[in-house]
């Protein structure tokens, strides 16, 4: 096998997107388009990957990180000119180079691997990834000779009536002998209406040199979809969502309504988990087995243990254990740690808090900046008062504590093991273990007071 290199074209401005956001950074299923491409190329046995950047270069570098080699295209003078910017990095190297557009988020590494293998098997100087299109309008047509080799690529506007009947189109992904590529690039002309240097012209140059140019045809048209506007972006989103959902269903996940379930590309879900409509799972979320999620729940960057149920709730950047019940209408904010068999009920908000095994906050509570032990009962309406307008303070509730309804725990404060807090209390001092703390005004009943008010009913 030859040494393999990759060039990712990510320098175009994307004016048709009508957006302040650089085109290849528009997300598809929660991940920027160019990140999808880089992730797939990264699964190939590639010696060096070069990403061509231009507009929004710093933002692209920030997204992709320092592990990528970059080449800057200062002026956008066409795709051939873009690839030429990699010459200082790849020029003179023996091997094979795959060229992929950064706005083709649906391309799969299996397809690129097959393209590379076909190219090497055919001992070609160039191989074009092609696909059959039901409606090839607007695409470059692949013209083959009698032996099946690529004769040329004809753009739609230049095609004859007969050539326009051809359904095999150019996907925009190519494989080249590296030295042949950079040699041919020096001979590409910009003698066209746009005054740009086009990468497909390399095919014609290699054919003129009597070199072998082949095509590898993929079966999936959506893989080749290039995103140039918001309509194509929505199509890419639809195809990617379908691909992701089908992957999980084939691996033992029940998705009640795939059209209304949104799963990010990096999400992991265990077998026999059920996802109800309106569920969104994103980021690095990991869902265990036998869970029930939704309906109408959003979970991002969380780890969720087996047999946990989350209904009509939201959870972000948190750890959630096994056999946990959350919702409806609960909000788990970042840096929370929910241990096994915890119950977090309706209209409970948890922020940067730990809830120990078996603890319960069943309704209408705020638990923020808190350490809650095991088997704690937090009554309805309990508030950890953690903020004085400037700083946040910690509330510690030790194992076995019972907090009565409508209590305020004014941090910093500690409620000792197995203590009781009476309903309606405002706790401002530590409560010893095993103690009952009552911090409320004594009830006073004034007999016949209504008569003194002289209110007529």
Buried (B, 14 or more C-beta within 10 A) or exposed (E): EBBBBBBBBBBBEBEBBEBEEBBBBBBBBBBBBBBBBBBBBEEBEBBBBBBBBBBBBEBBBEBBEEEBBBBEBEEBBBBBBBBBBBBEBBBEBEBBBBBBBBBBBBBBEEBBBBBBBBBBEBEBBBBBBBBBBEEBEEBBBBBBEEEEBBBBBBBBEEBEEEBEEBBBBBBBBBBBBBBBBBBBBEBBEBEEEEEBBBBBBBBBBBBEEEBBBBBBBBEBBBBBBBBBBEEBBEBBBBBBBEBBBEEBBEEEBEBBBBEBBBBBBBBBBBEBBBBBBBBBBBBEBBBBBBBBBBBBBBBBBBBBBBBBBBBBBBBBBBBBBBBBBBBBBBBBBEBBBBBBBBBBBBBBBBBBBBBBBBBBBBBBBBBBBBBBBBBBBBBBBBBBBBEEEEEEBBBBBBBBBBBBBBBBBBBBBBBBBBBBBBBBBBBEEBBEBEEEBEBEEEEEEEEEEEEEEEEEE
